[in-house]
Amino acid sequence: MEKIQSFSLALEYLKQQEILVSFQKGNKVLYCMKKEKIQVQSKNAAYVLTIEDFQELFEKEVFYLYEPKDSGFEISKEKDEEYYGWYHK
């Protein structure tokens, strides 16, 4: 995960529809922006904040760009076509 170097950069990433993550007391907290509001979600809580409230509460927080784990699952078009080609014969 890429560490975000400043709060203003974190806000820019949120405005670009990126998901941010922080770690508070060992718990992962996710942040995203929808309709000019910041949605905050963790295992124990979920709430929506204005940008001003978000800045007031989280200005000193360390954020990282969220990178979802690769499940390793990928649909192969060739195998898919082969399978359905046999299925319909």
C-alpha positions as CSV (number, residue, x, y, z in Angstrom):
1,M,0.0,0.0,0.0
2,E,1.2,3.5,-0.9
3,K,1.5,5.8,2.1
4,I,-0.1,9.2,1.4
5,Q,2.2,12.0,2.4
6,S,-0.3,14.8,3.3
7,F,-3.9,15.4,4.2
8,S,-4.4,17.6,1.2
9,L,-3.2,14.8,-1.1
10,A,-5.6,12.4,0.7
11,L,-8.5,14.7,0.0
12,E,-7.4,14.9,-3.7
13,Y,-7.4,11.0,-3.9
14,L,-10.9,10.9,-2.3
15,K,-12.1,13.5,-4.9
16,Q,-10.7,11.2,-7.6
17,Q,-12.9,8.4,-6.3
18,E,-10.0,6.5,-4.8
19,I,-10.5,4.5,-1.6
20,L,-8.2,5.2,1.4
21,V,-7.4,3.1,4.4
22,S,-6.0,3.8,7.8
23,F,-5.3,1.6,10.8
24,Q,-6.7,2.6,14.2
25,K,-6.0,0.3,17.2
26,G,-5.3,-2.6,14.8
27,N,-8.6,-2.1,12.9
28,K,-8.8,-1.2,9.2
29,V,-10.8,1.9,8.4
30,L,-11.9,2.6,4.9
31,Y,-12.7,6.1,3.5
32,C,-14.4,7.1,0.2
33,M,-16.2,10.1,-1.2
34,K,-19.7,10.1,-2.5
35,K,-21.7,13.3,-3.3
36,E,-19.2,15.7,-1.6
37,K,-19.4,13.6,1.7
38,I,-16.8,11.3,3.1
39,Q,-18.0,7.8,4.0
40,V,-16.1,6.1,6.8
41,Q,-16.5,2.4,7.4
42,S,-14.8,-0.1,9.7
43,K,-15.7,-3.4,11.2
44,N,-17.4,-1.6,14.1
45,A,-18.8,1.6,12.6
46,A,-20.0,3.3,9.5
47,Y,-20.8,7.0,9.2
48,V,-20.8,10.0,6.8
49,L,-18.9,13.2,7.3
50,T,-18.7,16.6,5.6
51,I,-15.3,17.5,4.3
52,E,-14.9,20.0,7.1
53,D,-15.7,17.5,9.8
54,F,-13.5,14.9,8.2
55,Q,-10.6,17.4,8.2
56,E,-11.2,18.3,11.8
57,L,-11.3,14.7,12.9
58,F,-8.7,13.1,10.7
59,E,-6.2,15.7,9.7
60,K,-3.4,14.0,11.6
61,E,-4.3,10.5,10.5
62,V,-1.9,8.4,8.3
63,F,-3.7,7.3,5.2
64,Y,-2.8,4.7,2.5
65,L,-4.2,4.1,-0.9
66,Y,-6.4,1.0,-0.7
67,E,-5.3,-1.8,-3.0
68,P,-7.8,-4.7,-3.1
69,K,-6.2,-8.2,-2.9
70,D,-6.0,-10.0,-6.2
71,S,-8.2,-13.0,-5.9
72,G,-6.2,-14.8,-8.6
73,F,-9.6,-15.6,-10.3
74,E,-9.8,-14.6,-13.9
75,I,-12.2,-15.8,-16.6
76,S,-10.5,-17.0,-19.6
77,K,-12.5,-16.2,-22.8
78,E,-10.9,-19.1,-24.7
79,K,-11.8,-21.6,-22.0
80,D,-15.3,-20.1,-21.7
81,E,-15.9,-20.3,-25.4
82,E,-14.6,-23.9,-25.5
83,Y,-16.8,-24.9,-22.6
84,Y,-20.0,-23.4,-24.0
85,G,-19.0,-24.7,-27.4
86,W,-19.1,-28.3,-26.1
87,Y,-22.2,-27.7,-23.9
88,H,-24.3,-26.7,-26.9
89,K,-23.3,-29.6,-29.2
